[in-house]
Amino acid sequence: MFYYVLKYVLLGPLLRLLFRPRIEGLEHLPAEGAAIVAGNHLSFSDHFLMPAIIRRRITFLAKAEYFTGPGIKGRLTAAFFRSAGQIPVDRSGKEAGQAAIREGLKVLGRNELLGIYPEGTRSHDGRLYKGKVGVAVMALKAGVRVVPCAMVGTFEIQPPGQVLPRIKRVTVRFGEPLDFSRYAGMENEKAALRAVTDEIMYAILRLSGQEYVDRYAAEVKAELEAAKKASRRRG
């Protein structure tokens, strides 16, 4: 119930008023049945802008840190994400990835929309990074189509580290659903999973117009953080 109050009464109307999102390709979202919506991830605002403009409910796999923050702020954030129907995902370790897949398949098993960011984390520089294969595993196991989605302009309104977003118009762009039925039964084959994931990322790339980096975003972030620490030690 709180999800629909947020969407139609509290947060949704406010977001549509402030950011006046352009919506392109909304007809590509299925009116019913299970599907995965796979998008780029440029900003914290992405979590709210896409759900605010689509008709159906969508459940996202959200990082566990949103549910475990300390103090009053942490408890309020956790309560907000839980009330909005989001699922916490521990992003550390192989078993954590399997748990995320299980939770995602439960959503699809209820014939709902599942939202996922294949990059696994927000882009720190506005570029599109290599996708992780979890999205492919879920698409093949559930036998569902994947709708690519591009958020355009959200990095500019709220890049990582900025608390309050700038008021500026954004675009939410959906592409034609991708059918991977030709890979049926191949959800345990690494080559097939990589091929499916790369096709999804290419579809997102075409919609977003971002520069593509053939590396995982988390690895690049870790390298940058290590370089910063080393620089501070030398200084």
C-alpha positions in Angstrom: 0.0 0.0 0.0 2.8 2.5 0.9 4.3 1.8 -2.5 1.2 3.2 -4.3 0.9 6.1 -1.8 4.5 7.1 -2.7 3.9 6.6 -6.4 0.6 8.4 -6.9 0.3 10.8 -3.9 3.6 11.7 -2.3 6.8 11.2 -4.3 5.6 10.5 -7.9 3.7 13.7 -8.5 6.6 15.8 -7.0 9.2 14.1 -9.2 7.2 14.6 -12.3 6.6 18.2 -11.5 10.2 19.0 -10.7 12.1 17.0 -13.4 9.4 16.9 -16.1 10.8 13.6 -17.4 10.6 12.9 -21.1 9.4 9.3 -21.5 10.3 7.5 -24.7 9.4 3.9 -25.7 6.9 3.3 -22.8 5.0 1.0 -25.1 7.8 -1.5 -24.9 7.0 -2.3 -21.3 4.6 -5.3 -21.1 1.2 -4.5 -19.7 1.2 -7.7 -17.7 3.4 -10.7 -17.0 7.0 -11.0 -15.9 9.8 -9.1 -17.4 13.2 -7.7 -16.5 13.9 -4.0 -16.9 17.7 -3.6 -17.2 19.1 -0.1 -17.1 22.2 2.0 -16.7 22.8 3.5 -13.2 24.1 7.0 -13.0 22.5 8.5 -9.9 20.7 7.8 -6.7 17.7 9.5 -8.3 17.4 6.6 -10.7 15.7 4.5 -8.0 12.8 6.9 -7.9 12.4 8.5 -11.3 11.8 5.3 -13.4 9.2 3.9 -11.0 7.4 7.2 -10.9 6.7 7.3 -14.6 5.7 3.7 -15.4 2.2 2.3 -14.9 3.2 -1.0 -13.3 4.9 -1.7 -10.0 8.6 -2.5 -10.4 10.8 -4.1 -7.7 14.5 -3.3 -7.7 17.3 -5.3 -6.3 18.9 -2.6 -4.0 22.3 -2.7 -2.3 22.2 -3.9 1.2 23.9 -0.8 2.5 20.6 1.1 2.0 19.1 -1.1 4.7 21.9 -1.2 7.2 22.9 2.4 7.8 23.5 3.6 11.4 21.4 6.0 13.4 18.0 7.6 12.7 18.9 8.4 9.1 19.9 4.8 8.5 16.6 3.5 10.0 14.5 5.9 8.0 16.3 5.0 4.8 15.8 1.3 5.4 12.1 1.8 6.3 11.6 3.8 3.1 13.2 1.2 0.8 11.4 -1.7 2.5 8.0 0.1 2.2 8.7 0.8 -1.4 9.1 -3.0 -1.9 12.8 -3.0 -2.7 15.0 -6.0 -2.0 18.3 -5.8 -0.2 21.2 -7.4 -1.9 24.6 -8.1 -0.3 27.1 -7.5 -3.1 30.1 -9.2 -1.6 31.0 -12.8 -2.5 29.7 -15.5 -4.9 27.0 -16.7 -2.5 25.6 -13.2 -2.2 25.2 -13.1 -6.0 23.3 -16.4 -5.9 21.0 -15.0 -3.2 20.3 -11.9 -5.4 19.4 -14.2 -8.2 17.0 -16.3 -6.0 15.3 -13.1 -4.8 15.0 -11.8 -8.4 13.5 -15.1 -9.6 10.8 -14.9 -6.8 9.7 -11.5 -8.2 9.5 -12.8 -11.7 7.7 -15.9 -10.5 4.9 -13.6 -9.3 4.6 -12.3 -12.8 6.0 -8.9 -11.8 8.5 -6.4 -13.2 12.0 -6.8 -11.9 14.4 -3.8 -12.1 18.1 -4.4 -12.2 21.3 -2.5 -12.9 23.6 -5.0 -14.6 26.7 -2.8 -13.9 26.2 -3.7 -10.2 26.9 -0.2 -9.0 26.5 3.5 -9.9 28.8 4.9 -12.6 31.3 7.3 -10.9 32.1 9.2 -14.1 29.0 8.9 -16.3 30.3 6.1 -18.5 28.7 2.7 -19.1 30.6 -0.2 -17.6 30.6 -3.9 -18.3 27.6 -5.8 -17.1 27.6 -8.7 -14.7 25.9 -11.9 -15.8 23.3 -12.2 -13.1 20.8 -10.5 -15.3 21.4 -13.2 -18.0 21.0 -16.0 -15.4 17.6 -14.7 -14.3 16.4 -14.0 -17.9 17.2 -17.5 -19.0 16.0 -19.3 -15.8 12.7 -17.5 -15.8 12.3 -17.5 -19.6 11.4 -13.8 -19.7 12.2 -10.9 -22.0 14.5 -8.1 -21.0 13.5 -4.5 -21.6 16.6 -2.2 -21.9 16.3 1.2 -20.3 18.5 4.3 -20.4 18.4 7.1 -17.8 19.6 10.2 -19.6 20.6 13.3 -17.6 20.4 11.9 -14.1 24.2 12.0 -13.7 24.1 15.7 -14.3 21.3 16.3 -11.8 22.8 14.1 -9.0 26.3 12.7 -9.5 27.7 10.4 -6.8 28.4 12.4 -3.6 25.8 15.1 -4.2 23.0 14.9 -1.6 20.3 17.1 -3.2 19.6 16.8 -6.9 19.7 19.8 -9.3 16.3 20.7 -10.9 16.8 19.8 -14.5 14.8 17.9 -17.1 15.7 14.2 -17.6 14.8 11.5 -20.1 13.8 7.9 -19.4 14.1 5.8 -22.6 12.9 2.2 -23.1 14.0 0.0 -25.9 12.4 -3.0 -27.6 12.2 -6.2 -25.4 15.1 -8.6 -26.0 14.1 -12.2 -26.5 16.7 -14.8 -25.4 14.7 -17.9 -25.9 17.4 -19.2 -28.3 19.6 -19.6 -25.3 17.0 -21.8 -23.4 18.7 -24.3 -21.1 22.1 -22.6 -21.3 21.9 -20.7 -18.0 24.9 -22.6 -16.7 27.1 -21.9 -19.7 29.5 -19.1 -19.3 29.8 -18.2 -22.9 26.0 -18.0 -23.3 25.6 -15.8 -20.2 28.3 -13.4 -21.4 26.7 -13.2 -24.8 23.3 -12.4 -23.3 24.7 -9.8 -20.9 26.7 -8.1 -23.6 23.7 -7.9 -25.9 21.7 -6.3 -23.1 24.5 -3.8 -22.4 24.8 -2.9 -26.1 21.1 -2.2 -26.2 21.4 0.1 -23.2 24.4 1.8 -24.8 22.5 2.5 -28.0 19.7 4.1 -25.9 21.9 6.1 -23.6 24.7 7.2 -26.0 27.2 6.8 -23.2 30.9 6.0 -23.6 31.4 2.3 -23.0 34.2 0.8 -20.8 34.8 -2.9 -21.1 35.7 -3.3 -17.4 33.6 -3.8 -14.2 32.8 -0.5 -12.5 33.5 -1.9 -9.1 37.1 -2.8 -10.1 37.7 0.7 -11.5 36.3 2.3 -8.4 38.6 0.2 -6.2 41.6 1.1 -8.2 40.8 4.8 -8.0 40.3 4.6 -4.2 43.6 2.7 -3.8 45.3 5.4 -5.8 43.8 8.1 -3.7 44.9 6.4 -0.5 48.4 6.0 -1.8 48.6 9.7 -2.8 47.4 10.7 0.7 50.1 8.5 2.3 52.8 10.1 0.1 51.5 13.6 0.9 
